[in-house]
Amino acid sequence: MKQQMVPDELAELLNTAIYKEIASNAFYIAGQSRTRDPGAKVLMKEMADEELKHSEWLKRLKEKGLEKRSWYQKEVPNLRISEYLTGSDTLENASLQDTIIFAMKREQLAVEFYARMMGVIRDKSAKRLCTRLAREELKHKLRLEIFYDDLFYQEV
């Protein structure tokens, strides 16, 4: 298979995104050993698996190029639950609730990173990729927020 050349901005974005996904995968794997809560361990494993899938997808994009790619632009809702919660800066001995809050905030930081990158990057393909990556991170956050809401929201 012949590898397509990608513009420098796009290549840098892909390299950065791949690195971020690999780092997130490692973070969630390490987080599994920092908690005794079985639910938190399962959640960390699921998040690690998602981050691994993203890094593999990005590596394939880097190999094949994405000039002709267009993605469905469905808007992802933002429940903003994590914006009203405080949590620990570490997962050491974290409960399931602490783990979910931590993960929501981590995903929000990733959304904000890609949103900032969209304002800096000039390459149109790279901008589209930033939009897609921000949406993927927002989907993770939404999944966590729904999970949190289902577990911890008490109707009055």
N, C-alpha and C positions, 0 to 999 in steps of 0.2 A: 504494500500500500504506500502510495506516495504521500508524504507529509506536506500539507499546505503551510505556507508561510503566514504567520499572523503578525499584524502590526505590533510595534513595540508596546504601545499602551495596553493592547489587548493581551499580549503575552505576559506583561507584568501583572495585570489584573488576574489572569488565570493562575499564574504562579502564586500570587498572594492568596487567592481564594482556596487553592489546593492546600497551601500551608495552613490556613485558618481551619479548614475542615479536618485535616490530619491532627492539628493541635487540639481541636474540640473532641475528636474521637479519643485521643490519649487522655484528655482531661476527664471525660466521662468514664473511661475504663478505670482510671485511678480512683475516681470518686466511688466506685463500687466497693473498694476496700476501706473507705473512710467512714462508712456508715454500717450500723448493725441492723437497720430497719430493712426487712425483706422487700417491702414495697419500693423503697428508695433504690435498692440494688437492681430490681427489675427495671425501674424507670431509667436508671443510668445505663443499663445494658441496651435498652431500646434506643436511647439517644445516641449512644456510641455507634450502634448499627446504622442509624440514619446518617450520621456524620461520615461514616465510612462510605456509604452509598453515594453521598454527595461528592466526596473526593474522587471516587472512581468515575463518576459522571463527568466531572471537570477534566480529569485526565484524558478521557475519550474526546471531549470537545477540543482540547488542546491539540490532540493528534489529528483530528479530522477537520478542524476549523469550524467557524460558525457564521461565515459571511452570509450564507443564504438561509440561515435559520430564523424562524419567527416563532414566538411562543404565544400561546393563548394568554390573554392579559386579564383573566378573571381577578377581580379585586378580592383581597383576603381581609376579612373583618379583623379589627383590633379591639378586643374587649377591654384593654387597658387595666386589667386587674393588677398586673405587676407594678404598675405605676403608683398604686396606693398601698403597697405592702413594703415592709422593711424585712430584711433578712440578714443572715450572717455573711461574712466575707469568705467563709471557708465551709467546706463540707465535712470537716472533722466531726464525727459523731452526730451527723445531721439526721433529723427526723425526716419522714416522708414529706411533711409540709415544708420544712426548711429546704429540702432538696428541690422541690418543685419551684419554690420562690427563687432560689438561686439559679436554676435552669432558665426560668422565664426571663430573669434579668440578663442573663448571659445571651440569650437569643435576641433580646431587645438591643443589646450593644452591637450585635452583628447586623441587625437591620439598620441601625444608625450608621455603622461603618459604610455599608454599601450605598446608603443614601448620600453620605458625604462624598463618596467616590464619584457618584453620578455628577456632582457639581464640579468636579475637577477634571474629569476625563473628557476628551474631545472626540475620540473615535466613536462612531455611531454604534458599531457592533459591541464595543465595550460597554457603552451606556445601556444597551438592551440587556446585556449580560448582567450588569449591576442591578437592573430592575428585576430580572428573574431571580437573582441570588437574594435580594432583599425580600422578595415575595416568599421564597423558600424558607428563609429564616422566620418570617412572620407566620408562616404555616406551623412551624415548630412551636412558636410562642402561643399561637391560638390553641393548638392541641394541648399544651401544658395548662393554659388558662381554663379551658373547658374541664380538663381533668381536675384541676384545683377546685373549681367551682362545684363540680359534682361531689367532691369529697368533703369540702370544708364549709360550703355555704349553708347556713341554717335559715330556713324560712321563719319569719317572725310571726 
